Amino acid sequence: MAARRDSAVGEQSPDGTKKTAKAAHPAPVKRTPGAAKKATSTTKKAAPVKKAAKKTAPAKNESRTALVRRARRINRELAEVYPYAHPELDFENPFQLVIATVLSAQTTDLRVNQTTPTLFAKYPTPEDLAAANPEEVEEILRPCGFFRAKTKSVIGLSKALRDDFGGEVPGRLEDLVKLPGVGRKTAFVVLGNAYGRPGITVDTHFQRLVRRWQWTDQKEPDKIEAAVGALFPKSDWTDLSHHVIWHGRRICHARKPACGACPIAPLCPAYGEGETDPEKARKLLKYEKGGFPGQRLKPPQAYLDAGGLPAPPLGVPVPSASAADSG
């Protein structure tokens, strides 16, 4: 501003130097605004991510085209952050996956993974589980919570597989949702990860994040599924589900999202709901992002190669296990 005042004085000088003063200062006057902008940007460096988020966050009148582009860019960014994203339930076949998914309601995948080895060792097939003593199954499933209701579901599901599908897990949505305890979410987990058929898994993490990102304002899972599915090619649906769920478990938490450590902060309309300080945000990271074990006892090799740690078996305490058992 000092240069501007000098220039103004030169223009108003009554001693005949008005023209000289004007000629003497053209370059400084042109450079001064740039210098002022540089100084301003320096003072704003304390919250660079927030500034970017404000620039790119969608307006209320975001066009459909802009929404699609932003949603797909978020998915591409997450694919780079989680190239090893996978279903976090241990399973070796469709039967194990559908049972594990039913058991994962109201608990963590980690707790299910710590429980199912005993279950599947004793009841390896639908026929075995269908004929099981409910009290014995309840005792095995006790760590999963709601063990009586879950016992009824998995035994009923196994009987349906035995009686109606020849002991095989069906590969069609309309058949899967007829099984006891199986809804669209569970069905799409099975279709996408056991049969390679695209589907969107709308769990609590998925619901929370897509609303934070303003992909949809729907609240019912089937409507969220339809709204989000319309933004992406069908071939992307299964991997998209993994990316969103992994991000929700590791960074974009329900109560304390780690905004300052979020790789998609510039694209997020909800930036600032959580901790924005990078150092403090990093302390909120979970699983491999925070150096803690993951949820699978037997994770894919790509996950291990990327530095992920397998979860401990049931009853084997490790210092970081409690931190991981929260997603």
Sequence and secondary structure as in RCSB ss.txt:
>XXXX:A:sequence
MAARRDSAVGEQSPDGTKKTAKAAHPAPVKRTPGAAKKATSTTKKAAPVKKAAKKTAPAKNESRTALVRRARRIN
RELAEVYPYAHPELDFENPFQLVIATVLSAQTTDLRVNQTTPTLFAKYPTPEDLAAANPEEVEEILRPCGFFRAK
TKSVIGLSKALRDDFGGEVPGRLEDLVKLPGVGRKTAFVVLGNAYGRPGITVDTHFQRLVRRWQWTDQKEPDKIE
AAVGALFPKSDWTDLSHHVIWHGRRICHARKPACGACPIAPLCPAYGEGETDPEKARKLLKYEKGGFPGQRLKPP
QAYLDAGGLPAPPLGVPVPSASAADSG
>XXXX:A:secstr
 HHHHHHHHHHH SSS HHHHHHHSHHHHHHHHHHHHHHHHHHTTTSHHHHHHHHHS  TT  HHHHHHHHHHHH
HHHHHH TT   SS  SSHHHHHHHHHHTTTS HHHHHHHHHHHHHH  SHHHHHTS HHHHHHHHGGGSSHHHH
HHHHHHHHHHHHHHSTT   SSHHHHTTSTT  HHHHHHHHHHHS        HHHHHHHHHTTS    SHHHHH
HHHHTTS GGGHHHHHHHHHHHHHHTS SSS  GGG TTGGG TTTTSS  SHHHHHTT  GGGGT   S SS  
HHHHHTT      TT   TTHHHHTT 
